Amino acid sequence: MAARELLNSVPLFAALGDEIRLRLVVRLCEQGAASISKLTAGTGVTRQAVTKHLRVMQSSGLVRSTRRGRERIWQLNQQRLQDTRRHLELISKQWDDALARLQKFVED
């Protein structure tokens, strides 16, 4: 994976770096597609705040919405989640490789 591709994932990691947005991801994973009302219920967060967070997540490609009557239904973009997992696995491998090189250098 090229460095450019990792840099393109910065908005995604920024979106996942917020506690409320991460809770929304968990809720969408557990409950599936949902309206703002359903996503807001029981959270103590206003509808306006949830909408703002969903728009940030949408701009990163993490969620998408469709109109159903008067409501907007939000769902996770599964491909983007798979991309995130792939990015994290790559970063983890790079760190493992770097630590192995450091260990070899120290032991030699």
ABEGO torsion letter per residue (X at the ends): XBAAAAAAAAAAAAAAABAAAAAAAAAAAAAEBBBAAAAABGAGBBAAAAAAAAAAAAAAGABBBBBBEABBBBBBBAAAAAAAAAAAAAAAAAAAAAAAAAAAAAAX
